[in-house]
Amino acid sequence: MGAMHQRLLSGERIRVMIVDDSAVIRRLVTRALEQDPMLQVVGSASNGAIGLERIPELDPHVLTLDIEMPDMDGLEMLRRIRRDYPHVRVIMLSTLTERGASITLEALTLGADDYVTKVSNGGSFAESMARLQEELIPKIRQFFRPAGQSGPTNGATAAPSQACVSARRSPPASQTKARPRILLIGVSTGGPGALGEILPQLPADFPLPVLVVQHMPPLFTRLLAERLNSSCSLSVEEAGQGSLVEHGKVLIAPGDFHMMVASEGGRVRVRLDQSPRQNFCRPAIDALFLSTAEVYGGAVLAAVLTGMGQDGTQGAGVLQARGATILAQDEASSVVWGMPGAVVKAGFSDQVLPLNRVGSEILRIAGRG
């Protein structure tokens, strides 16, 4: 489910509607969002049925949607929004519980654009406000481009200008590319859908180990691995400390840990750590890419897919300089073209592909030689 950035008209703000059965949460989210001059809370609803009735009059750009509500829950409302109002962006408000995480992953596969985890009841109102502002506001803004602004609005703006890019064009692929010995995938917003399209295409005899960084909190990454495992020929699991990196297996970085690789006695194993966040992320794609460059040199095939920000750009540059092949998802098929866009703008991508061609290209490159 790709979508270009929505460009706002001059003076237009992002219209947000809040759907939640808790009056406290509705008030909290409203207060948090109103701190941002780009956002306008146009209304709220206490369940999905009321929410659907109010969409035509309020005409929101974005909905924040609770999962568990009376009369019509979040998943049922989401199905109807995707059918009747496909252009409305939907961000789920999820709880950090097994059930909450599981339903959130279901929502992401049904077409929710993103999610934030709800603050626990233990925190103060001020703490809850601060966390919502820090997490929810960027996730709403990532889909929009203010009037007069060109280029991505989602953290990729620090990528080099077009002038620098042309000076750093990639060398011709045939000359420099190493045959890959590992496949790396980095993804964020829109990731569960993208992984759900690509990984099932890899056959049981796929010759490369696969390591994935998906920006997600703990619990979510394990459930994502379980979900993907049920639809893939390869074994998909959440990585553990010391997990063996071997073909036939997809390892997903666990939430809140950087995943790196280290060579020990001729075998490559996963190293997890909680060193500081990189690009505001843990796990960070750069942490994986940079450590893989140390172990595999350029014998790497890496794909940077849909997501906010620019995690993965630095690592892609280092890998590409060593002869690795870097694929980037194109803008039209990305939920958010931040991360792949930053890689492309920096001149570090060998190919820019729509999501539906990434899997076949991985198979072609992995099978060559």
C-alpha positions as CSV (number, residue, x, y, z in Angstrom):
1,M,0.0,0.0,0.0
2,G,2.3,2.8,-1.3
3,A,1.5,6.5,-1.1
4,M,3.3,9.6,-2.1
5,H,3.6,12.5,0.4
6,Q,0.5,14.5,0.6
7,R,1.3,18.1,-0.1
8,L,-0.5,20.6,2.0
9,L,-1.8,23.9,0.6
10,S,-0.4,27.2,1.7
11,G,-1.6,27.8,5.3
12,E,-3.2,24.4,5.5
13,R,-2.8,22.3,8.7
14,I,-2.9,18.6,9.1
15,R,-6.5,17.7,10.2
16,V,-6.5,15.0,12.9
17,M,-9.5,13.1,14.3
18,I,-9.1,11.0,17.5
19,V,-11.1,7.8,17.9
20,D,-10.9,6.3,21.4
21,D,-13.4,5.1,24.0
22,S,-11.4,6.7,26.9
23,A,-12.3,10.4,27.5
24,V,-8.9,10.7,29.3
25,I,-7.0,9.5,26.3
26,R,-8.9,11.7,23.9
27,R,-8.1,14.7,26.1
28,L,-4.5,13.7,26.4
29,V,-4.0,13.1,22.7
30,T,-5.8,16.4,21.8
31,R,-3.6,18.4,24.3
32,A,-0.4,16.7,23.0
33,L,-1.2,17.4,19.3
34,E,-2.4,20.9,19.8
35,Q,1.2,21.9,20.9
36,D,2.2,21.5,17.2
37,P,1.3,24.5,14.9
38,M,1.1,22.1,11.9
39,L,-1.6,20.0,13.5
40,Q,-5.3,20.7,14.0
41,V,-7.5,18.3,16.0
42,V,-10.9,18.6,14.2
43,G,-12.9,16.2,16.4
44,S,-13.1,12.9,18.2
45,A,-15.3,9.9,18.6
46,S,-15.8,7.3,21.3
47,N,-16.1,4.3,19.1
48,G,-15.7,3.1,15.5
49,A,-19.4,3.5,14.5
50,I,-19.5,7.2,15.6
51,G,-16.1,7.7,14.0
52,L,-17.2,6.5,10.6
53,E,-20.3,8.8,10.7
54,R,-18.1,11.8,11.5
55,I,-15.4,11.3,8.8
56,P,-17.4,13.0,6.0
57,E,-18.1,16.1,8.0
58,L,-14.7,16.4,9.7
59,D,-12.7,15.4,6.6
60,P,-9.6,14.4,8.5
61,H,-6.2,13.8,6.9
62,V,-5.3,11.4,9.7
63,L,-7.1,9.3,12.3
64,T,-5.6,8.0,15.6
65,L,-7.5,4.8,16.3
66,D,-7.8,2.8,19.5
67,I,-8.0,-0.9,19.1
68,E,-10.4,-2.1,21.8
69,M,-13.7,-0.1,21.8
70,P,-17.4,-1.0,22.3
71,D,-19.9,-1.3,19.4
72,M,-17.2,-1.3,16.7
73,D,-13.6,-1.9,17.5
74,G,-10.6,-0.5,15.8
75,L,-9.9,-3.4,13.4
76,E,-13.5,-3.3,12.1
77,M,-13.4,0.5,11.7
78,L,-10.0,0.2,9.9
79,R,-11.4,-2.3,7.4
80,R,-14.3,0.1,6.6
81,I,-11.9,3.1,6.3
82,R,-9.7,1.3,3.9
83,R,-12.7,0.4,1.8
84,D,-14.5,3.8,1.9
85,Y,-11.8,6.4,2.7
86,P,-8.6,4.9,1.3
87,H,-6.7,8.3,1.5
88,V,-7.2,8.8,5.2
89,R,-4.0,7.9,7.1
90,V,-4.5,5.7,10.1
91,I,-2.2,5.5,13.2
92,M,-3.1,2.9,15.7
93,L,-2.8,3.5,19.5
94,S,-1.6,0.2,20.9
95,T,-0.9,-1.2,24.3
96,L,2.4,-2.8,25.1
97,T,0.8,-6.1,25.9
98,E,1.0,-9.4,24.0
99,R,-2.6,-8.9,22.9
100,G,-2.1,-5.3,22.0
101,A,1.0,-6.0,19.9
102,S,-0.7,-8.9,18.2
103,I,-3.7,-6.9,17.2
104,T,-1.5,-4.0,16.1
105,L,0.4,-6.3,13.7
106,E,-3.0,-7.4,12.4
107,A,-4.0,-3.8,11.9
108,L,-0.7,-3.1,10.0
109,T,-1.4,-5.9,7.6
110,L,-5.0,-4.6,7.1
111,G,-3.6,-1.3,6.0
112,A,-3.0,0.9,9.1
113,D,-0.1,3.3,8.2
114,D,1.7,3.2,11.6
115,Y,1.2,2.9,15.3
116,V,2.4,4.3,18.7
117,T,2.3,2.4,21.9
118,K,0.1,3.9,24.6
119,V,1.6,5.2,27.8
120,S,1.1,3.0,30.8
121,N,-1.3,4.1,33.5
122,G,1.6,4.5,36.0
123,G,3.0,7.7,34.4
124,S,1.9,11.3,35.2
125,F,-0.3,13.3,32.8
126,A,2.8,15.5,32.0
127,E,5.0,12.5,31.2
128,S,2.3,10.9,29.1
129,M,1.9,14.2,27.2
130,A,5.6,14.5,26.6
131,R,5.9,10.9,25.3
132,L,2.9,11.3,22.9
133,Q,4.4,14.6,21.5
134,E,7.8,12.9,21.0
135,E,6.4,9.8,19.3
136,L,3.0,10.6,17.8
137,I,3.6,14.1,16.3
138,P,6.5,12.9,14.0
139,K,4.5,9.9,13.0
140,I,1.6,12.1,11.8
141,R,3.9,14.6,10.1
142,Q,5.9,12.0,8.2
143,F,3.1,11.6,5.6
144,F,2.8,15.3,4.7
145,R,4.9,17.9,2.9
146,P,4.2,21.5,3.9
147,A,3.4,24.0,1.1
148,G,6.6,25.2,-0.6
149,Q,8.8,22.5,0.8
150,S,10.3,20.0,-1.6
151,G,11.9,16.7,-0.8
152,P,11.1,14.3,2.1
153,T,9.8,15.8,5.3
154,N,10.5,12.8,7.4
155,G,14.0,13.1,8.7
156,A,15.7,12.5,5.3
157,T,16.2,16.2,4.8
158,A,19.7,16.1,6.0
159,A,20.8,14.0,3.0
160,P,23.2,15.6,0.6
161,S,21.9,17.9,-2.0
162,Q,21.4,16.8,-5.6
163,A,24.6,18.6,-6.6
164,C,26.7,16.4,-4.3
165,V,24.9,13.3,-5.5
166,S,25.8,13.6,-9.2
167,A,29.5,13.8,-8.2
168,R,29.2,10.6,-6.2
169,R,27.4,8.3,-8.7
170,S,27.9,4.6,-8.1
171,P,30.6,2.9,-10.2
172,P,29.3,0.6,-12.9
173,A,27.9,-2.5,-11.2
174,S,29.7,-5.1,-13.4
175,Q,33.1,-3.8,-12.4
176,T,32.9,-3.7,-8.7
177,K,30.2,-5.9,-7.3
178,A,31.1,-8.7,-5.0
179,R,29.1,-11.9,-5.0
180,P,26.8,-11.6,-1.9
181,R,27.2,-14.0,1.0
182,I,24.4,-12.4,3.1
183,L,21.2,-10.5,2.6
184,L,20.3,-7.5,4.9
185,I,17.0,-5.8,5.0
186,G,16.3,-2.5,6.9
187,V,12.8,-1.2,7.2
188,S,10.6,1.0,9.4
189,T,7.1,2.5,8.8
190,G,5.2,0.1,6.5
191,G,7.7,-2.7,7.3
192,P,5.4,-5.5,8.3
193,G,3.6,-5.2,4.9
194,A,6.8,-4.9,2.9
195,L,8.4,-7.9,4.7
196,G,5.1,-9.9,4.3
197,E,5.5,-9.4,0.5
198,I,9.2,-10.1,0.1
199,L,10.1,-12.8,2.5
200,P,7.5,-15.4,1.4
201,Q,9.1,-15.1,-2.1
202,L,12.4,-16.6,-0.8
203,P,12.5,-20.4,-1.4
204,A,13.5,-22.9,1.3
205,D,16.9,-23.4,-0.5
206,F,17.6,-19.6,-0.7
207,P,21.4,-19.6,-0.5
208,L,22.0,-16.6,1.8
209,P,21.4,-16.0,5.5
210,V,18.9,-13.1,6.0
211,L,19.2,-10.5,8.7
212,V,16.3,-7.9,9.2
213,V,16.2,-4.7,11.2
214,Q,12.6,-3.5,11.6
215,H,12.1,-0.5,13.9
216,M,9.8,-1.9,16.6
217,P,9.6,-2.3,20.3
218,P,10.2,-5.5,22.2
219,L,7.4,-8.1,22.0
220,F,6.3,-6.6,18.7
221,T,9.5,-8.0,17.0
222,R,8.9,-11.5,18.4
223,L,5.3,-11.5,17.3
224,L,6.3,-10.2,13.9
225,A,8.8,-13.0,13.5
226,E,6.2,-15.6,14.5
227,R,3.7,-14.1,12.1
228,L,6.2,-14.1,9.2
229,N,7.4,-17.6,10.0
230,S,3.9,-19.0,9.4
231,S,3.9,-17.6,5.8
232,C,7.6,-18.2,4.7
233,S,9.5,-21.2,3.4
234,L,12.5,-20.0,5.4
235,S,12.6,-20.3,9.2
236,V,11.9,-16.8,10.6
237,E,12.8,-16.0,14.2
238,E,13.7,-13.2,16.6
239,A,17.5,-13.1,16.9
240,G,19.1,-14.0,20.3
241,Q,22.6,-13.4,21.6
242,G,24.9,-15.7,19.8
243,S,22.3,-16.9,17.2
244,L,24.1,-18.6,14.3
245,V,24.0,-16.7,11.0
246,E,23.3,-19.4,8.4
247,H,21.3,-19.9,5.2
248,G,17.8,-21.2,5.6
249,K,17.1,-18.8,8.4
250,V,15.8,-15.2,8.7
251,L,16.8,-13.4,11.9
252,I,14.9,-10.3,13.0
253,A,16.6,-7.9,15.4
254,P,14.8,-7.9,18.8
255,G,13.2,-4.6,19.9
256,D,15.5,-2.3,22.0
257,F,18.7,-4.1,21.0
258,H,21.2,-3.3,18.2
259,M,21.9,-6.5,16.2
260,M,25.4,-6.9,14.9
261,V,27.5,-9.8,13.6
262,A,30.9,-11.2,14.7
263,S,33.0,-14.0,13.3
264,E,34.0,-16.7,15.8
265,G,36.1,-19.7,14.8
266,G,34.9,-19.6,11.2
267,R,31.2,-19.1,12.0
268,V,29.3,-15.9,12.1
269,R,27.1,-15.2,15.1
270,V,24.7,-12.4,16.2
271,R,25.9,-9.9,18.9
272,L,23.2,-8.0,20.6
273,D,23.8,-4.8,22.7
274,Q,22.0,-1.9,24.2
275,S,24.6,0.8,23.3
276,P,23.1,4.3,22.6
277,R,20.5,4.7,20.0
278,Q,21.7,5.5,16.5
279,N,19.5,7.8,14.3
280,F,17.1,7.8,17.3
281,C,16.7,4.0,16.8
282,R,17.5,0.8,18.6
283,P,17.7,-1.5,16.8
284,A,19.4,0.6,14.2
285,I,19.9,-0.4,10.6
286,D,23.3,1.4,10.5
287,A,24.6,-0.7,13.5
288,L,23.9,-3.9,11.5
289,F,25.2,-2.6,8.2
290,L,28.4,-1.3,9.6
291,S,29.2,-4.5,11.6
292,T,28.4,-6.6,8.5
293,A,30.9,-4.6,6.4
294,E,33.6,-5.5,9.0
295,V,32.8,-9.2,8.8
296,Y,31.7,-9.7,5.1
297,G,33.4,-6.7,3.4
298,G,31.5,-6.1,0.2
299,A,30.0,-9.6,-0.1
300,V,26.6,-8.2,0.9
301,L,23.2,-7.6,-0.7
302,A,21.3,-4.9,1.3
303,A,17.8,-3.5,0.8
304,V,16.6,-0.3,2.4
305,L,12.8,-0.2,2.4
306,T,10.0,2.1,3.4
307,G,10.5,4.1,6.6
308,M,10.8,7.5,8.3
309,G,14.2,9.1,8.9
310,Q,17.6,8.2,7.4
311,D,18.7,5.2,9.4
312,G,20.7,3.0,7.0
313,T,22.3,5.7,4.9
314,Q,25.7,5.8,6.5
315,G,25.9,2.0,6.5
316,A,24.7,1.7,2.9
317,G,27.5,4.1,1.9
318,V,30.2,2.1,3.7
319,L,28.9,-1.2,2.2
320,Q,28.6,0.2,-1.3
321,A,32.2,1.5,-1.2
322,R,33.3,-2.0,-0.5
323,G,31.5,-3.5,-3.4
324,A,28.1,-4.4,-1.9
325,T,24.9,-4.2,-3.9
326,I,22.3,-1.7,-2.4
327,L,18.6,-1.8,-3.4
328,A,16.3,1.0,-2.4
329,Q,12.5,0.9,-2.5
330,D,11.0,3.6,-4.8
331,E,8.8,6.5,-3.5
332,A,5.5,5.4,-5.1
333,S,5.4,2.1,-3.3
334,S,6.8,3.3,0.0
335,V,4.4,4.2,2.9
336,V,7.1,6.8,3.8
337,W,10.1,7.5,1.5
338,G,12.4,8.7,4.2
339,M,15.1,6.0,4.6
340,P,15.2,4.7,1.0
341,G,15.0,8.3,-0.2
342,A,18.0,9.3,1.9
343,V,20.0,6.4,0.5
344,V,19.0,7.4,-3.1
345,K,19.8,11.1,-2.6
346,A,23.2,10.2,-1.1
347,G,24.0,8.3,-4.3
348,F,24.3,5.0,-2.5
349,S,21.7,2.9,-4.2
350,D,22.5,0.6,-7.2
351,Q,18.8,0.2,-8.0
352,V,15.6,1.9,-7.0
353,L,12.7,-0.5,-7.3
354,P,9.0,-0.8,-6.6
355,L,8.2,-3.2,-3.7
356,N,6.7,-5.8,-6.1
357,R,10.1,-6.1,-7.9
358,V,12.4,-6.2,-4.8
359,G,11.9,-9.9,-4.1
360,S,12.6,-11.0,-7.7
361,E,15.7,-8.8,-7.9
362,I,17.0,-10.3,-4.6
363,L,16.5,-13.8,-6.1
364,R,18.2,-12.8,-9.3
365,I,21.3,-11.4,-7.5
366,A,21.5,-14.1,-4.9
367,G,21.3,-16.8,-7.5
368,R,24.0,-15.4,-9.8
369,G,27.6,-16.8,-9.9
